[in-house]
Amino acid sequence: MHLIRRHRFRALLAAAALASLAGCAQGMPPAQSGPMLDALFAPPTAAEIAAVEADWAGRDTRAHDYRVDYTKRDGRTGRTMVVSHTVGGIRHYGAVRVPDGAQGRRLPVLVITHGGESGATGYYFFHSGPVARGWVQVIPSFRSEPIRLTPFRRYKSEGLPSPWDRDVDDAMALLSSVLANVPEADSGRVAVVGRSRGGGVALLMAVRDRRVKAVADLYGPTDFFLPQVRTLAKRAVGSSVPRLPGAGYLADSVLFALRDGRTTVARARQELLRRSAVYFADRLPAVQAHHGSDDRKVHVAHADRLDAVLRAQGRDSTQWKYYRYRGAGHGVRHLRGYRRRVEAFFQRVAERGAPPSTTAATRTR
């Protein structure tokens, strides 16, 4: 109990500190910030990429102490649960929905990674269509953030925030918990979809977890070394931190830590690289991406960059499909027709396990 209270207290302090960073920051003169940003945003080397892969390989994402904290049964929607487990010594929560009539059947599994920093809700479930009727849906929370299924039922995951990075550890552990404890979940048919922050998490999970057969990215970040990210970093060290998910964390752990001597350039670059799926694109299964050309929160350059890399790999339309929505902004309401495209993409996983791949034999973890 004391350990849980300490985790919650630390998470509360961290959340308050990051929220304050989003407003303003101590300015840094251009003469000092320019060389620092040059070093930070230089293209990653093969050795740096290998170091990240080694770090991932050494992580323990096993789930322990699984439990069902809440169950609701509904004849129309089936069985909805809040489940939890411990991973890395902290308790992590997620929501699971099993459709009505699934008893005795094995169904494909869809992991849904949410955007923003306010936590997850049952809103993110697919409530109609083929996914709602025929898939086990899994929504992970993120560290220090809540998950809500009803206005009066709220569960908060422990730990300190780690946008994109440890988000993936927790999502992988939750998937393991579901596959081990929900009899309807089929480990051979797993897909993941995410929006905004969750789009980046979805791509990174697909990079790291060989169980994922397909991933749909909705306007998520792919490369934290892009010039557009450097522009945001220059603004942060010069005046104020952008009010974007994860910006406060990266400002403190990368930019201000460099400025104040709390970290080194090498460690700061690893922070960015661990969050940049594009440098590990050869590990990705089948991918579908959706991005608006006028997105002012996550620049479309992120999706364009992933498109260029996967095209250079020679991926065909079964392994890579990019939908770029002219004039569209940030949010699914701007992406006309995206849902039917995503559902058709995942239907191939439901029917065959994974889209055919000419590169599957070279995928490594």
C-alpha positions as CSV (number, residue, x, y, z in Angstrom):
1,M,0.0,0.0,0.0
2,H,2.8,2.4,0.8
3,L,4.5,1.6,-2.5
4,I,1.3,2.3,-4.4
5,R,0.9,5.6,-2.5
6,R,4.4,6.6,-3.4
7,H,3.8,5.8,-7.1
8,R,0.7,7.9,-7.1
9,F,2.3,10.8,-5.3
10,R,5.3,10.8,-7.7
11,A,3.0,10.6,-10.7
12,L,0.9,13.5,-9.3
13,L,4.1,15.6,-8.9
14,A,5.3,14.7,-12.4
15,A,2.0,15.6,-14.0
16,A,1.9,19.0,-12.2
17,A,5.5,19.7,-13.3
18,L,4.8,18.8,-16.9
19,A,1.6,20.8,-17.0
20,S,3.5,23.9,-15.8
21,L,6.1,23.4,-18.5
22,A,3.5,23.6,-21.2
23,G,3.0,27.3,-20.3
24,C,6.4,28.8,-20.3
25,A,10.1,28.0,-20.0
26,Q,13.3,29.9,-19.3
27,G,14.5,31.3,-22.5
28,M,17.8,30.2,-24.1
29,P,19.7,32.6,-26.4
30,P,20.0,31.5,-30.1
31,A,23.8,31.5,-29.9
32,Q,23.6,28.8,-27.3
33,S,20.6,26.9,-28.5
34,G,21.7,26.6,-32.1
35,P,24.7,24.3,-31.6
36,M,22.8,22.3,-29.0
37,L,19.9,21.7,-31.5
38,D,22.4,20.9,-34.3
39,A,23.9,18.1,-32.2
40,L,20.5,16.9,-31.0
41,F,18.8,16.7,-34.4
42,A,21.7,15.3,-36.5
43,P,20.5,12.1,-38.4
44,P,20.7,9.0,-36.2
45,T,23.6,6.6,-36.9
46,A,23.4,2.8,-37.3
47,A,25.1,2.4,-33.9
48,E,22.5,4.6,-32.2
49,I,19.7,2.5,-33.8
50,A,21.3,-0.7,-32.7
51,A,21.6,0.7,-29.2
52,V,17.8,1.3,-29.1
53,E,17.1,-2.2,-30.4
54,A,19.4,-3.6,-27.7
55,D,17.5,-1.6,-25.0
56,W,14.2,-2.9,-26.2
57,A,15.4,-6.5,-26.3
58,G,16.5,-6.2,-22.6
59,R,13.2,-4.9,-21.3
60,D,10.9,-7.0,-19.2
61,T,7.3,-6.5,-20.5
62,R,5.9,-9.6,-18.9
63,A,2.6,-9.1,-17.0
64,H,2.1,-10.3,-13.5
65,D,-0.8,-10.4,-11.0
66,Y,-3.6,-10.2,-13.5
67,R,-7.1,-9.4,-12.2
68,V,-10.5,-8.4,-13.4
69,D,-11.5,-5.2,-11.6
70,Y,-14.9,-4.7,-13.2
71,T,-17.3,-6.5,-15.6
72,K,-20.4,-5.4,-17.3
73,R,-22.5,-7.7,-19.4
74,D,-24.9,-6.4,-22.1
75,G,-26.9,-8.4,-24.6
76,R,-26.1,-5.9,-27.3
77,T,-22.4,-5.2,-26.8
78,G,-21.3,-8.4,-25.0
79,R,-18.9,-8.3,-22.1
80,T,-16.9,-5.2,-21.1
81,M,-14.1,-5.5,-18.5
82,V,-11.6,-3.3,-16.7
83,V,-8.5,-5.5,-16.2
84,S,-5.2,-4.8,-14.6
85,H,-1.7,-6.3,-14.1
86,T,1.7,-5.3,-12.9
87,V,4.5,-4.6,-15.3
88,G,7.9,-3.2,-14.1
89,G,6.6,-3.1,-10.6
90,I,3.6,-0.8,-11.3
91,R,-0.1,-1.6,-11.7
92,H,-1.5,-0.9,-15.1
93,Y,-5.1,-0.8,-16.2
94,G,-6.9,-1.5,-19.5
95,A,-10.4,-2.1,-20.9
96,V,-11.5,-5.1,-22.9
97,R,-14.6,-5.7,-24.8
98,V,-15.7,-9.2,-26.0
99,P,-18.7,-9.1,-28.4
100,D,-22.0,-10.9,-27.6
101,G,-22.1,-14.5,-28.8
102,A,-18.3,-15.0,-28.8
103,Q,-18.4,-17.8,-26.2
104,G,-16.6,-20.8,-27.5
105,R,-15.1,-18.9,-30.5
106,R,-11.7,-17.6,-31.1
107,L,-11.7,-14.0,-32.3
108,P,-9.1,-11.6,-33.7
109,V,-7.8,-9.0,-31.2
110,L,-7.5,-5.2,-31.9
111,V,-5.4,-3.1,-29.6
112,I,-6.6,0.6,-29.6
113,T,-4.1,3.2,-28.4
114,H,-5.6,6.5,-27.6
115,G,-4.5,10.1,-28.2
116,G,-4.0,13.0,-25.9
117,E,-2.9,13.0,-22.2
118,S,-6.3,12.9,-20.5
119,G,-6.5,9.1,-20.4
120,A,-8.7,6.5,-22.2
121,T,-12.5,6.0,-22.2
122,G,-14.9,3.5,-23.6
123,Y,-15.5,6.0,-26.4
124,Y,-12.4,4.6,-28.2
125,F,-14.1,1.2,-28.7
126,F,-15.6,0.4,-32.1
127,H,-19.4,0.4,-31.2
128,S,-20.7,-0.8,-34.6
129,G,-19.4,-2.5,-37.7
130,P,-17.3,-5.7,-38.2
131,V,-14.8,-4.9,-35.5
132,A,-17.5,-4.4,-32.9
133,R,-19.2,-7.6,-33.9
134,G,-16.3,-9.9,-34.4
135,W,-13.2,-8.7,-32.6
136,V,-11.9,-8.7,-29.0
137,Q,-11.1,-5.0,-28.4
138,V,-8.3,-3.9,-26.0
139,I,-7.7,-0.3,-24.8
140,P,-4.6,0.3,-22.7
141,S,-4.3,3.3,-20.4
142,F,-0.9,5.1,-20.2
143,R,1.2,5.5,-17.1
144,S,-0.2,8.1,-14.6
145,E,-3.4,8.4,-16.6
146,P,-6.9,7.2,-15.9
147,I,-9.2,4.9,-17.8
148,R,-13.0,5.5,-17.6
149,L,-15.9,3.4,-18.7
150,T,-18.6,5.3,-16.9
151,P,-18.7,8.7,-15.2
152,F,-18.4,7.0,-11.8
153,R,-16.0,4.3,-12.6
154,R,-12.4,5.4,-13.0
155,Y,-9.1,3.6,-12.7
156,K,-5.7,5.2,-12.8
157,S,-2.5,3.5,-13.8
158,E,0.6,4.0,-11.6
159,G,4.0,5.1,-12.6
160,L,5.6,8.2,-14.1
161,P,4.6,9.5,-17.6
162,S,6.7,8.1,-20.5
163,P,4.9,9.1,-23.7
164,W,5.3,6.7,-26.6
165,D,8.2,4.8,-25.0
166,R,6.9,3.0,-21.8
167,D,3.4,3.4,-23.3
168,V,4.4,0.5,-25.6
169,D,5.8,-1.6,-22.7
170,D,2.4,-1.4,-21.0
171,A,0.4,-2.0,-24.1
172,M,2.5,-5.2,-24.8
173,A,2.0,-6.4,-21.3
174,L,-1.8,-5.8,-21.5
175,L,-2.0,-7.7,-24.7
176,S,-0.1,-10.6,-23.0
177,S,-2.6,-10.5,-20.1
178,V,-5.6,-10.6,-22.5
179,L,-4.2,-13.5,-24.6
180,A,-3.5,-15.5,-21.5
181,N,-6.8,-14.8,-19.7
182,V,-9.5,-14.1,-22.2
183,P,-10.4,-17.4,-23.9
184,E,-12.0,-15.7,-27.0
185,A,-8.7,-13.9,-27.9
186,D,-6.7,-15.4,-30.7
187,S,-3.0,-14.8,-30.4
188,G,-2.5,-15.5,-34.1
189,R,-4.7,-12.6,-35.3
190,V,-3.6,-9.3,-33.6
191,A,-3.8,-5.8,-35.0
192,V,-3.3,-2.4,-33.5
193,V,-4.7,1.1,-34.3
194,G,-4.0,4.4,-32.8
195,R,-4.7,8.1,-33.3
196,S,-2.3,11.1,-32.7
197,R,-0.1,10.1,-29.7
198,G,-1.6,6.7,-30.0
199,G,-0.7,6.5,-33.7
200,G,3.0,6.7,-32.7
201,V,2.4,4.2,-29.9
202,A,0.7,1.8,-32.4
203,L,3.6,2.0,-34.9
204,L,6.2,1.4,-32.2
205,M,4.2,-1.5,-30.7
206,A,4.1,-3.0,-34.2
207,V,7.9,-2.6,-34.5
208,R,8.6,-4.2,-31.2
209,D,5.9,-7.0,-30.9
210,R,6.0,-9.8,-33.4
211,R,2.4,-10.8,-32.5
212,V,1.1,-7.7,-34.3
213,K,0.2,-8.6,-37.9
214,A,-1.1,-5.2,-39.0
215,V,-1.1,-1.6,-37.8
216,A,-3.2,1.4,-38.7
217,D,-1.7,4.8,-37.9
218,L,-4.1,7.8,-37.7
219,Y,-2.0,11.0,-37.8
220,G,0.7,9.8,-35.4
221,P,4.3,11.0,-35.1
222,T,6.9,8.8,-36.8
223,D,10.2,10.8,-36.7
224,F,11.3,13.1,-33.9
225,F,14.3,14.2,-35.9
226,L,12.2,16.0,-38.6
227,P,12.9,19.7,-39.3
228,Q,9.3,20.4,-38.1
229,V,10.1,18.9,-34.7
230,R,13.3,20.9,-34.5
231,T,11.2,24.1,-35.1
232,L,9.0,23.2,-32.2
233,A,12.1,22.5,-30.1
234,K,13.6,25.9,-31.0
235,R,10.4,27.6,-29.9
236,A,10.4,25.6,-26.6
237,V,13.9,26.6,-25.6
238,G,13.4,30.2,-26.8
239,S,10.1,31.0,-25.3
240,S,7.3,28.5,-24.6
241,V,6.6,24.8,-24.8
242,P,3.9,23.9,-27.4
243,R,0.7,22.6,-25.9
244,L,0.9,19.2,-27.5
245,P,0.7,15.7,-26.0
246,G,4.1,14.6,-24.8
247,A,5.7,18.1,-25.4
248,G,6.1,18.8,-21.7
249,Y,7.8,15.5,-21.1
250,L,10.2,15.8,-24.0
251,A,10.9,19.5,-23.1
252,D,12.0,18.5,-19.6
253,S,13.7,15.2,-20.3
254,V,15.5,16.3,-23.5
255,L,15.7,20.0,-24.1
256,F,15.8,21.5,-20.6
257,A,17.9,18.5,-19.3
258,L,20.5,19.3,-22.0
259,R,20.4,23.0,-21.2
260,D,20.8,22.4,-17.5
261,G,23.4,19.6,-17.8
262,R,21.1,16.9,-16.4
263,T,21.7,14.7,-19.5
264,T,24.1,14.3,-22.3
265,V,23.5,14.7,-26.1
266,A,23.9,10.9,-26.5
267,R,21.2,10.1,-24.0
268,A,18.9,12.9,-25.2
269,R,19.2,11.6,-28.8
270,Q,18.2,8.1,-27.5
271,E,15.1,9.6,-26.0
272,L,14.0,10.9,-29.4
273,L,15.1,7.8,-31.3
274,R,13.1,5.4,-29.1
275,R,10.0,7.3,-30.1
276,S,10.7,7.4,-33.9
277,A,9.3,4.3,-35.6
278,V,10.5,5.3,-39.0
279,Y,14.1,4.2,-38.2
280,F,12.9,0.7,-37.5
281,A,10.5,0.5,-40.4
282,D,12.0,-2.7,-41.7
283,R,10.4,-4.4,-38.6
284,L,6.9,-3.2,-39.4
285,P,4.2,-5.6,-40.5
286,A,1.5,-4.4,-42.9
287,V,0.8,-0.7,-42.4
288,Q,-2.0,1.7,-43.3
289,A,-1.6,5.4,-42.5
290,H,-4.1,8.3,-42.6
291,H,-3.1,11.9,-42.3
292,G,-4.5,15.3,-43.1
293,S,-2.4,17.7,-45.2
294,D,-3.3,20.6,-43.0
295,D,-2.8,18.9,-39.6
296,R,-1.5,21.7,-37.3
297,K,-0.8,19.4,-34.3
298,V,1.1,16.5,-35.9
299,H,2.6,17.7,-39.1
300,V,1.9,15.7,-42.2
301,A,5.6,15.4,-42.8
302,H,5.5,12.5,-40.3
303,A,3.4,10.4,-42.6
304,D,5.2,11.6,-45.7
305,R,8.5,10.5,-44.1
306,L,7.1,7.0,-43.3
307,D,5.7,6.8,-46.9
308,A,9.1,7.6,-48.4
309,V,10.9,5.0,-46.2
310,L,8.4,2.2,-46.9
311,R,8.3,2.9,-50.6
312,A,12.1,2.7,-50.7
313,Q,11.8,-0.7,-49.1
314,G,9.8,-1.8,-52.1
315,R,6.6,-2.5,-50.2
316,D,3.5,-3.2,-52.4
317,S,-0.1,-2.2,-51.7
318,T,-0.7,-5.2,-49.5
319,Q,2.0,-4.1,-47.1
320,W,1.7,-0.3,-47.2
321,K,-1.1,2.1,-48.0
322,Y,-1.0,5.8,-47.3
323,Y,-4.1,8.0,-47.4
324,R,-3.3,11.7,-47.4
325,Y,-6.4,13.8,-47.0
326,R,-6.2,17.1,-48.8
327,G,-7.1,20.1,-46.6
328,A,-7.9,17.9,-43.6
329,G,-6.8,18.8,-40.1
330,H,-6.2,16.9,-36.9
331,G,-8.9,14.4,-35.9
332,V,-10.8,11.5,-37.3
333,R,-13.8,13.8,-38.2
334,H,-11.6,15.3,-40.9
335,L,-10.6,12.0,-42.5
336,R,-13.7,11.2,-44.7
337,G,-14.0,7.5,-45.3
338,Y,-11.1,6.4,-43.1
339,R,-13.1,4.0,-41.0
340,R,-14.3,1.8,-43.8
341,R,-10.7,1.7,-45.1
342,V,-9.3,0.7,-41.7
343,E,-12.0,-2.0,-41.2
344,A,-11.4,-3.5,-44.7
345,F,-7.6,-3.5,-43.9
346,F,-8.2,-5.4,-40.6
347,Q,-10.6,-7.8,-42.2
348,R,-7.8,-9.4,-44.0
349,V,-6.2,-10.1,-40.6
350,A,-9.5,-11.5,-39.3
351,E,-9.7,-13.8,-42.3
352,R,-6.2,-14.9,-42.9
353,G,-4.0,-13.9,-40.0
354,A,-2.0,-11.3,-41.9
355,P,-1.8,-9.8,-45.3
356,P,0.6,-11.6,-47.6
357,S,4.1,-10.3,-47.2
358,T,7.3,-10.4,-49.4
359,T,9.3,-9.1,-46.5
360,A,8.0,-11.2,-43.6
361,A,11.0,-13.5,-43.7
362,T,13.4,-10.6,-43.0
363,R,11.5,-9.2,-40.1
364,T,13.4,-9.5,-36.9
365,R,12.8,-8.5,-33.3
